[in-house]
């Protein structure tokens, strides 16, 4: 696979800080050699925190950040002085990032909003100093608590692209061309399969200053859910899209079968995807006459809106934006 700056999966070792130990100390003053316990509490160990950042689009900045080690809390000291808390480690991630425990696969955090902060690994609590254990019957407590240990383990960060519309289609269906025409994105376009190897995002300008985000996803082939072609590596990006736009080229041998294959791959990967709103666009339709369009329309599902478009001649693109905008706002 070609070198790319799009990184959507990272494996890192994380360790939160240990809590500082409480102090066992007795005050001795010039006038009172037995003034009593004054051991302070230990400081809290540092947390490992995830923070959403809408300016980030990939996990590239974490590619070589393999070990995240947070500070330990400082021990308590005399004169009831509490130890300093460890300085929290904040990991900034793009919106749509899912954090998992590698061993169990359990989802531990999900970042969906800019500025959202979630404590991923909680630092250990600081131990109590011996001044906390003084009672009328035990005025000279000889013990203090140790700090609690932090949490450590191998974790994974997985990015699922956040976009309003996801482009779904076979390789060479014209997805990259469409994206380059209706947005300012500059995806790679060439006449061979799997030109797009990473998701490409673009903003579509709509009427009255409104806009929506569209994602061009690497081409799906039959068997993708089982790992064929680029496999299911990029199918997870479709999970976040509110609307799926199925792009089927006009020169396809069987338009209905092509849609059914794409539909089936999504169902096998995650049946919940079938709850999304679908729109079908027949690309490269500048080569069709009215009779062929009518024949193709009869092949397609009657309950899914479909349009005929051409990215080369801009035919039908305004109508496509209207349908997508309406569908996005219906699904919200």
C-alpha positions, 0 to 999 in steps of 0.5 A: 500500500502506498505511503499515506498520512491517513492513520486511523488505528493506533496501538499504544501502552498507557499508564496512569500515575500512582498515588503518593503515600500518606506521611507518618509524622509527629509534630515536635515544637520548641514548647511541645515535643509531643504536639501530635500527628501532622502527616499530610496526604499523598497527591493523586496520580495523574490521569490519562485524558482523551480530548476531542479536537475538531482540527484533527482528521487522523491519528498521525500525530500519535503514530510514534507516541507509543508509550504514555506514562503519567506522573505519580503523585508526590508523597505527603509530608509534615505540617499536614502538607498534601503532596502535589498531584501528578500532571495529567496527560491529555491526548488530543484525538479527532472527533469520531475516535473510539478507545478500546482495551486491546485485551478485552476489546471493550470500548472504554471511551468515545469522542464525538464533540470538540473539547470533550474530555474523558478520563481514559485511565484514572490515576491512583488515589493518594494515601491518607496521612496519619493525622487522619487517624487520630482519635480520642483513644488513639492520639498517636496513630503509627500508620498512614495509607500508601497511595493506590496504584495507577492503571496500565495496559495496551490500548487502541485508538480507532478513528471512525470518520464523522461525515454527514454523507458516505459515498459507497460504491465499487472501485471506479464508480466515480466517487472521487470524481464526484467528490472533486467536483462538488467539494474543494477536496483533491482526491487521487483520480485514475482509471484503475481499481482502488485508486482511493486507498484512504477515506477522503473528506470534503465540505459541500457548499449548499444554499444560504451559506449552509454546508455538509460533510461528505466522505469518499470511502475506498471501493467495496467489492464482493466479499469485503466483509470477509476481508477481500480487497481492502477488506473491512478496514474502512467499512467502519468509517461508514458507521458514522455517516447519517446518509449513505450515497450509493454510486453506481456507474451507468455502464454497469452490467447489472445495476440492480445486482451491483446495489444488492452486492453493496447492500449485502456487504454492509449487512454482513459487516453490521446489520445496524447500517441498514437503518440508515437513509439511502440515496442512489446516484447513477454516475456517468449518466451523460452517456444515457438517453431517456429510454435507458434511464427509464429501464435502469429506474425500473431495476432500482428499489422503489423505496430508495430515491435515485438520481442520474448524475454526471460529474463531467457535465455537472448534470444532476448535481444540484438536484443531488445536493437538494436530495442529500440535504433533505435526507440528512435533515430528515435523519437528524 
